Amino acid sequence: MTLTKGCVLARWVERFDSSRGRWPDSLAEVLNINATAPIQIPDSSWMTDGWHHRFIYSRSDTAPFLHSFGRDGKDLSGDDLEFPISKQKQP
C-alpha cells in the first residue's frame, strides 16, 4: 500500500509541476488539484502511508522530496522509503 501510494503521489507532484510550472508547496495542494481528475482521490488517507504515518514532502529551490519514515515512523532508522520525483529544471 505504501509503495503504491508513494509512487502515485510522486507522479501527481510531477503533473502539478507540468501544469503549473512550479513545485507544489505541500501534498495538500497536490491532492486539492487532483480532486477533479478522472481518477478521484477517495479522501485524505492519501496523506498517510500504510502505517498511518504522514508522508513527508519537502522541497528546496531546485527539487522536491517525498518519503515515508516506514513502519517505525522514525527518520533514518533503516526502513524509510524514498519516492523519486522527476526533477525537471524550473524556469
N, C-alpha and C positions, 0 to 999 in steps of 0.2 A: 504494500500500500504506500509506504513512504517513498519508495523509488519512483513509482508511477506518479504520485502527486508532485514530487520534486521536479521530475522531468517535464511534466505538463506546465508547472509554474514557470520554469526556466524558459520554455517556448513562449509563454504568454508575455514574459518580460521582453523577449526579443521582438515579438509582434508589437508590443507597446512602443518600443524604440523605432521600429519601422514605420509605424503610423504617425507617431508624434514627433519624431526626430530628437528624442531625449530619453534618458532612462527614467523610469518611474521613481518617485520619492519613497514609495512604500509598496508592499504587496497589496495593501488595501486599495491603493489606486489602481493596480493591475486588475484586481478582482472586480472592481466597480466598472471598469472599462469593458470587461467581458460579459457583463450582465445581460447584454443584448446580443451576444454572439449566438450562432446557431447551436452550439453545444452549451447548454445552460449550466452555470455553476450552481450546484444544489444549495449551498449555504456557506457560512463562514468556516466550516470544517476544513476548507482548503488552506486555511491559515496554520493548521497544525499537522504534524507528522503522525505516523501510525502509533506513536507512543503518547500522543496528546500533548506534545511539546510544540511551541510555536516554531515555525520555520524562521530562520534568521536571514533577513535580507539587508544588505548594506550596499553602499556604492561609494566609489571615490570619484574624482573628477573624470576618470577615464574608463572605469569599469564597474559593473555591478557584481555582487556576490550573493549566492544563495546556498545555504546549508542547513543541515539538521544536526543537533547535538547527539542524536542517536538514542538508543534505549535508555541510557542512564541520565540523559538530559544535561550532561556536563561537557563543557568545551575541552577539546584536546585530550580526550580520555581514550582515544583509540577506536571508538565506534562511530565517530562523526561521519556524516555523508556530505559530500560537496556535489553540487549540480552545476555543470558547466553552462555558461551563458555566452553566446557568441558576442565577442567584444568588438563590434564594429566601431570604427573611428567616428566620433561625434563631430558634427560641423562646428 
